[in-house]
Amino acid sequence: MSISSQETPHSIFGYDFEGAAAKPYRVGPLESTYVTTRDGVRIALDVARPMGDGGNVKRDTILVMTRYWRGVKEGPPHEFATGLVPHGYAVVVGDVRGTGASFGVWPYHRSRAETLDFSEVLDWIVAQPWSTGRVVGYGLSYTANTADWMAERNHPALKGIIPRFADYDSYEDCFFPGGLPNLFVVQTWSDRVKELDRNVKILANGQRSPGVRPTGLDGEADLAAALRDHERAAPISEGFQQVKFKDDRPSTWGDSMLDWSTQEVADRISRSGTPTQNLAGWFDGGTAQGAIRRFLGQSNPMNVIIGPWNHGGDYAYDPLRAPGETILPTIATQHANDIRFADLCFNGQAAHEHGKILHYYTLGEGAWKSTRSWPPPAMHQRWHMASGSRLNSSPGEAGFDSLQVDPTAGDVETSRWATQIDCRQVDYGDRRRFDAAGLAYTGEPLTHDLEITGHPFVHLNVTSTRDDGAFLVFLEAVRSDGASLYLTEGQLRALHRKVWADSPFSALGPQHSYLRRDAEPLIPGEAAILTFTLHPISARVPAGYRLRVCLAGSDKTTFANVPVDGEPPILQFHRGPTGCYIDLPIIEP
């Protein structure tokens, strides 16, 4: 049930959008220590508390567990500590096992050894004389995912989590969307974290950092020993090269991506009852898709917020509004809301105040809306890919359009996928510059505003010369001047085309298991059906604009070519009563 068709930001988020003023605390001296875990591995922690606190001054604690170093040698505290301690919290930031100054080996994201450590870190915090025994897990990106796994541990001290821009299922939301290998993210991220494990970090100014912050009296000697541990881990890209299906178990990992998917432990997180505030972006990889699946798949009290953001929420992107227009909430007011939610968790009021609610921004309209169910009630409107490059309400005559896949064709370097590496601003520009690499179908000018909210999905009737392929679909809105503006996209590797009929997320549209047992290659020369959802979106397209759907078979900027060798596929997209179409979830005024 929708709470309201439109609400002001203040009424949705429940706090002053000018931002909460910082409490009058300064960050005190930083303390670094090791916590020894059940198997003897030592985890490096930094503790930051308000200036002037004695050893027995009780503070609620924010816990952050990072893969990207808790701090630089002789540098200031972690940015989350400098931002949160002034509000009266103790902040503990730790290097996860096998990273930073911690000992052990980091084989892949959130190995079981890594996530079990979180219970012991929580135990350590509770035992400190300055601790109230109440902790909230906090983080962005990797640290958001570690906050999720803190909730999986069901520790009595954990009173809430605030995962910002998390990958709920890393296979679908980041590394293999639609089953396509996201080579840009895989290789770039793998190279950068392996450099961190060699104690190398390039700072924002281009200079090399002095290395990770050592820990304790024997800091340099301990750090040297920890770095020797880190060298034993193979680059994670080596494991990804052995992954095609979710249940593949690379030799360098021993486990599959199912084993470190938050989505796969949703029931355990639900049993913890941990209140959760989750932020995601319509233009941040698959984080919006993950946020919606979290909302559907978990029973925890939760406040889910999906905005028009890049990875991290620093930049808003609304191609249907004037450039430069301020879109609330800004990053400062997002952080103010994080602080308010943390206080509610510490006071035991988060579950009562929020229950389970999802807030989302509608592009074009510039409005925030709230709902306690998803998807919102919508009428599915079908648009057919018809002859003459038209997008029609009727299928038209039978036929087909051919596409010779160009393996050199790419896309923007400021995409929803690229932002996951460095939180860069998203900008898709005018999509017409990529027309030569695909097929485009454009509708007539809209006679009235059209709100699309939910998961569009496509039905492709295709014939290929190869037994596998990459199928990319873009939904766009065309302005009166002809510029074509990105709204969302979807992709599917043909091998994964079998529809997962028993998916718990079937209400969102056709789903796929990505399991080896469900592989269904194409038969060259025979027509086949590929049906899949696009990433969710909420957009109010103005009257006079045209809708456009673009089909492509490659994006070398982001994804691996499929197939990787041999002649590129020649694709036939069939038209007519049994041909290709897109279904759009339309919200009636």
NORTA-V312597 format. One record per pair of residues at least 6 apart in sequence whose C-alpha atoms are under 6 Angstrom apart, sorted by the first residue. I is the first residue (numbers start at 1). J is the second residue. D is the distance in Angstrom with one decimal. If there is no record, write none. Layout:
i,j,d
I,J,D
I,J,D
//
This chain:
i,j,d
1,372,5.8
1,373,5.6
2,371,4.3
3,370,5.7
3,371,5.3
5,369,5.9
6,369,5.1
7,368,5.9
7,369,5.8
17,333,5.8
19,333,4.9
19,336,5.3
20,336,5.3
22,87,5.6
23,86,5.7
23,87,4.8
25,50,5.7
25,86,4.4
26,50,5.5
26,51,5.3
26,86,5.4
27,50,4.8
27,51,5.2
27,85,6.0
28,49,5.5
28,50,5.0
28,51,3.7
30,47,5.9
30,48,5.2
31,46,5.6
31,47,5.1
32,45,5.6
32,46,4.4
32,215,5.3
33,44,5.9
33,45,5.4
33,215,5.7
33,216,5.7
34,42,5.7
34,43,5.3
34,44,4.6
35,42,5.4
35,43,5.1
36,42,4.4
41,103,5.7
41,104,5.9
42,102,5.9
42,103,5.4
43,102,4.6
44,94,5.6
44,95,5.6
44,101,5.8
44,102,4.8
45,93,5.7
45,94,4.2
46,92,5.6
46,93,5.3
47,91,5.9
47,92,4.6
48,90,5.8
48,91,5.2
49,90,4.5
50,85,6.0
55,130,5.9
56,129,5.2
56,130,4.8
57,130,5.1
58,130,4.4
58,131,5.2
58,132,5.4
59,89,5.7
59,90,5.7
59,130,5.9
59,131,5.3
59,132,5.6
60,89,5.5
60,132,5.5
60,134,5.5
61,89,5.6
61,90,4.6
61,91,5.5
61,135,4.8
62,91,4.8
62,135,5.7
62,136,5.0
62,137,5.9
63,92,4.9
63,137,4.9
64,93,4.7
64,138,5.4
65,93,5.7
65,94,4.7
65,95,5.9
65,96,5.9
65,143,5.7
66,95,5.2
66,96,5.7
66,143,5.2
67,96,5.8
69,95,5.8
69,100,4.9
70,78,5.9
70,93,5.7
70,94,5.8
70,95,5.7
71,78,5.5
71,212,6.0
71,213,5.4
72,211,5.7
72,212,4.5
72,213,4.7
73,210,5.9
73,211,5.6
73,212,5.2
73,213,3.8
81,91,5.5
95,102,5.8
97,104,5.6
97,114,5.7
98,104,4.3
98,105,4.0
98,106,4.4
98,230,5.5
100,212,6.0
101,223,5.4
103,226,4.5
104,229,5.5
105,229,5.9
105,230,5.3
105,233,5.9
107,233,5.7
110,260,5.8
126,133,4.6
133,157,5.7
134,157,5.1
135,157,5.7
135,158,4.9
135,159,5.8
136,158,5.7
136,159,5.6
136,160,4.9
136,161,5.3
137,147,4.9
137,161,4.5
138,147,5.7
138,161,5.8
138,162,4.8
138,163,5.9
139,163,5.3
139,164,6.0
140,164,4.6
140,165,5.9
141,165,5.4
141,166,5.0
144,163,4.0
144,164,5.5
144,166,5.2
145,166,5.5
147,161,6.0
151,269,5.7
152,268,5.7
152,269,4.6
154,272,4.9
159,345,5.5
160,274,5.2
160,275,4.7
160,276,5.8
160,345,5.5
161,276,5.0
162,276,5.8
162,277,4.8
162,278,5.9
163,278,5.2
164,278,5.5
164,279,4.8
165,279,5.5
165,280,4.7
165,287,5.9
167,173,5.9
167,287,5.7
168,262,5.3
168,263,5.6
168,290,4.8
169,261,4.9
169,263,5.6
173,286,4.0
175,182,5.1
176,182,5.6
178,491,5.1
178,492,4.1
178,493,5.9
179,493,5.3
180,493,5.6
181,559,5.6
181,560,5.5
182,558,5.7
182,559,4.6
183,558,5.9
183,559,5.2
183,560,5.8
184,558,5.0
190,236,5.8
190,237,5.7
197,230,5.9
199,211,5.3
201,208,5.9
201,209,5.5
202,208,4.5
202,209,5.9
214,220,5.9
214,223,5.9
239,250,5.2
239,252,5.7
242,250,5.5
245,514,5.4
245,515,5.2
245,516,5.6
246,257,5.7
246,514,5.6
246,515,5.5
247,256,5.2
247,515,5.8
248,256,5.4
249,255,5.0
249,256,4.6
266,298,5.8
270,298,5.3
270,299,5.2
270,300,5.2
273,300,4.9
274,300,5.9
275,300,5.9
275,301,4.8
275,302,5.6
276,302,4.6
277,302,5.6
277,303,4.6
277,304,5.8
278,304,4.8
279,305,4.8
279,306,5.9
280,287,5.3
280,288,5.2
280,306,4.8
281,288,5.5
281,306,5.3
281,307,5.0
281,308,5.5
281,309,4.5
281,310,6.0
282,288,5.6
282,308,5.2
283,309,5.7
283,310,5.5
283,416,4.9
284,310,4.9
284,311,5.0
284,416,4.8
285,416,4.8
285,417,4.8
301,351,5.2
301,355,4.8
301,356,4.9
302,356,4.7
303,357,5.3
304,358,4.6
305,358,5.9
305,359,4.8
305,360,5.9
306,360,4.7
307,360,5.9
307,361,5.2
308,316,5.3
308,317,5.5
309,315,5.7
309,316,4.5
311,419,5.6
311,420,5.5
311,423,4.9
314,331,5.4
315,425,5.8
318,363,5.7
320,364,4.6
321,364,5.5
344,350,4.8
357,371,5.9
357,372,4.8
358,370,5.7
358,371,5.4
359,369,5.6
359,370,4.3
360,368,5.6
360,369,5.4
361,367,5.7
361,368,4.5
362,538,4.7
362,539,4.9
363,539,4.3
363,540,5.9
364,539,6.0
364,540,5.1
365,540,5.7
375,454,5.9
378,585,5.4
378,586,5.2
378,587,4.9
379,585,5.7
379,586,5.1
380,583,5.9
380,584,5.3
380,585,4.6
380,586,5.9
381,583,5.5
381,584,5.2
382,582,5.8
382,583,4.5
383,391,6.0
383,392,5.3
383,393,4.9
383,581,5.5
383,582,5.4
384,391,5.5
384,392,5.1
384,393,6.0
384,395,5.2
384,581,4.2
385,391,5.0
385,580,5.7
385,581,5.6
386,575,5.8
389,441,4.4
390,441,4.8
390,442,5.0
390,443,5.8
391,441,5.1
391,442,4.8
391,443,4.4
395,576,4.8
395,577,5.4
396,576,5.2
397,576,4.9
398,575,5.2
398,576,4.0
399,574,5.8
399,575,5.1
400,572,5.9
400,573,5.3
400,574,4.2
400,575,5.3
401,572,5.6
401,573,5.2
402,571,5.6
402,572,4.5
403,570,5.8
403,571,5.1
404,570,4.5
405,553,5.4
405,568,5.8
405,569,5.7
407,554,5.9
409,555,5.7
410,555,4.2
410,556,4.7
410,557,4.8
411,555,5.9
411,557,5.8
414,426,5.0
414,427,5.5
415,426,5.4
430,483,5.4
430,484,5.2
430,485,5.8
431,484,5.2
438,551,5.4
438,552,4.6
439,550,5.5
439,551,5.1
440,549,5.8
440,550,4.3
441,548,5.5
441,549,5.3
442,547,5.9
442,548,4.3
443,546,5.4
443,547,5.3
444,546,5.7
445,544,4.8
445,545,5.3
445,546,4.6
446,543,4.9
446,544,4.9
446,545,5.7
446,546,5.9
447,543,5.3
448,543,4.3
449,541,5.6
449,542,4.4
449,543,4.5
450,540,5.5
450,541,5.1
451,539,5.6
451,540,4.1
451,586,5.6
451,587,5.5
452,538,5.5
452,539,5.3
452,585,5.5
452,586,4.8
453,537,5.7
453,538,4.1
453,585,5.8
454,536,5.2
454,537,5.7
454,585,5.9
455,534,5.9
455,536,4.4
456,533,5.8
456,534,5.4
456,583,5.6
456,584,4.7
457,532,5.5
457,533,4.0
457,534,5.5
457,582,5.7
457,583,5.4
458,531,5.4
458,532,5.6
458,581,5.8
458,582,4.3
459,530,5.9
459,531,4.4
459,580,5.4
459,581,5.4
460,529,5.6
460,530,5.0
460,580,4.5
461,528,5.7
461,529,4.7
461,573,6.0
461,574,5.5
461,579,5.5
461,580,5.5
462,527,5.3
462,528,5.4
462,572,5.4
462,573,4.7
462,574,6.0
463,525,5.8
463,526,5.6
463,527,4.4
463,571,5.8
463,572,5.0
464,524,5.4
464,525,5.8
464,570,5.7
464,571,4.7
465,524,4.7
465,525,5.8
465,569,5.4
465,570,5.6
466,524,5.1
466,569,5.6
467,521,5.4
467,522,4.3
467,523,5.5
467,524,5.6
468,494,5.3
468,495,5.7
468,521,5.9
468,522,5.9
469,493,5.8
469,494,5.3
469,562,4.8
469,563,5.8
470,493,4.8
470,553,5.2
470,562,5.5
471,491,5.5
471,492,5.3
471,553,5.1
472,490,5.9
472,491,4.4
472,551,5.8
472,552,5.1
473,489,5.5
473,490,5.3
473,550,5.7
473,551,4.8
474,489,4.3
474,549,5.6
474,550,5.1
475,487,5.6
475,488,5.4
475,489,5.9
475,548,6.0
475,549,4.9
476,485,5.2
476,486,4.6
476,487,5.1
476,547,6.0
476,548,5.0
477,484,5.6
477,485,5.1
477,546,5.7
477,547,4.8
477,548,5.9
478,484,4.3
478,545,5.4
478,546,4.9
479,545,5.1
489,534,5.3
489,535,5.9
490,534,3.9
490,535,5.8
495,519,5.5
495,520,5.1
495,521,4.6
496,514,5.7
496,519,5.5
497,530,5.6
499,511,5.7
499,512,5.1
500,511,5.4
500,512,4.8
500,513,5.7
509,533,5.8
510,532,5.2
//
